[in-house]
């Protein structure tokens, strides 16, 4: 992750002098009657078309894999052929990887619900019977992680993200003496929304740090492990291996999926962890499922062939996505330059650009954009409970619209950022 130069905490009072000019620009923007959307990181139709051959697979008469008839019940672990492909990509043993149905979010939900109801290996019983529990949430972060915790009544405390991942010392201080702190959310590769990549040193610290809770877990949401925006394929730190080396083999539970690889609503999800955690998860999974959709897993295995096939497929995604992300950072630089009203990330992968505007103006920027026909993720969405204390962070998702729409939207967003800052400067000068 790289960023633009730092933004001053206070807006330049001289910006107030530009308010009439910026209001004229904004009026012209509204007159364009735009209908643009940068709210969520969805694959575009062009990206989905890359996987169109899946719809013809496995084909009539092709329904056996490894001696298993994929049309029938069973196979709780998932199809071995597909697990082998993604075990290589994720850096885990095939025996420690489950392939399930389309949503990794469901696996995260199931993991937490099972922990609340039954407890986890190495623990002292169900989490729900141990009083209020807490999760550590790096910010800015993924809104659906926060939503799961909020829905389940799990208290959230925040730590800042750095270019190398969560502030490991801040995390360590929280978990060392408080047994109610049961977990930590991490998106290790191209984090949502700032594109940070967890360094080997940070991963090692998180894997080895003392925890007051014997059943402390790191939920390692490796959603963007192969989602590169450059020719450099960033390697994810192997947290499961590091935790085992540190004597905490059950600490890390990894999640991944093909949602942004093939079809977002019809892919395959994965869960990887220690042998004890895998056995624990399967024990409870067996009561709600007799097995995943193995037909879909077979079509994915046939479509990819091997791990190299996945990498080649993701390179085709990169060719579509990279120009859109380049447009975002280029237009922000051209329009905002050294105005001191925003900083933004220049991610090397993933699906988002994180923008920090003048404190106290993020909600206003989103409102201005909405009134100009540009839908943005709500301000505060990247923080627990939807509350950004500084009212500063905005997540941009340029993947779905065509390039021309991304460019139009970003030009409008830049106008809104400048206008909101100028309004604040005028207010402060009174």
Phi, psi and omega in degrees: 000133170233159183227165172285171179302154186297146176269136175293148180295326181253140181284146179295121180302332181296340180295336179300330180294339180272000187302314179300317179298316182290327176294324176295316178299320181291321177299319177294324177297315179297326182292345180283348177053053182285155172222079187240152188220118175238034190277320187227152183277072179262144172295146177283166177301324179297321176292316179298327179297335179300333183257013182305324179301341176304328185292343177263001182251154359282348179096155181299131179086353179255096185213020179235134176221123180057033180081002181257132173278108188289350180280349189255179179293167170103185178072054186300330181287340187099170186291124182303321183299319180284323178298323178297320180298311185279339172298319177296316182293325184266352177073037180231157174294142180304323181295342181254021181232126174258140172250124186233203185280201201284342192241116173294334177301324178293323177295323176295315177301311181299319180300314181289319179297317178296322177295319180294320185277322191238347189081177183231164178306134180084359183266185183244039178106182182303136178301325183295344181258012183248020182082185180302138178242161189228143170241143175270130185236110174296141179229145357293151184215196189270122186298330182285332170300314181295322181295321178300312180299315181297317180297325182269003178075025179269123179294146181239134171238148187252152168227151181285148169278148173236172176300342180257014180111194180301149175296100189296325180289324176294320177297313183301322180294326181286323187270343190294325189236358184244104182290351176284345178279105188259344185197169180219130172273137175217131165254101195284334186235119180056061188303147172274117009252357194266000176075010181295151177241126180293124180285163177301320182295317179293317179300319180295320179296316180295323182288333188251347186298144176296143178229134179294327178275121179294342181250030177297137182232144170252118177268105192262090187274090187272055187294333188240033185302327184239019188259070186273148176252358177230176179287346178276118180269099180298132180267133179280136174300139184273084187293325180297315179293318180297320179295319178297318179297329182275000181085015178238060190297335184264006189290323190255132171239118183261143176233148175201172178197171174263016186303323178251026175245311177246254180255127186299327182258004186215044181255210182226139177252161184223145173228129179231144179189196178289161176305321180294318179292322178297315179297319178298313182296316181295324180303315181278327177300325184297342179275341180248353182210142173264356179151155180281181179284092183284336175297315178295322178293323177295317180297324177292319179297318179292320182295315182279318183083306180199183182297326178297326177295322176295316181297319179295320178298318180290334175294324176294322174300317182301321180299330179278318188280320189304317179298329179291317179292323176298322179296319180301307184290325179296313183291321176300317180294317181294317186276325186258328174045236181258028183292344179074023183251355181195153164235158182209156179273157174238078190293148177264002178183182180086202190231007189220156167241131179260129180241128171254118179262183178302130179309136180091004184237356185300313180298322179293319177300314180297321178295313179300317180298316180300317181288348175257009177086020180241113181273126177240159173302136181305140174300138182094348183297337182271013178230152176305144179063013179068025185238105174271111185303330181265355184047058191230325191267138176228133178261129177251135181235093187268010190288322192278317183290156171299159184304317181299324179288324176299315180297316179296317180296317183291325175298319177293318179299318179299318177299317180295321178296315179295317182295315179298320179293319179294321176300317179294320179297318178295317180298321182289336183277351183282000000 
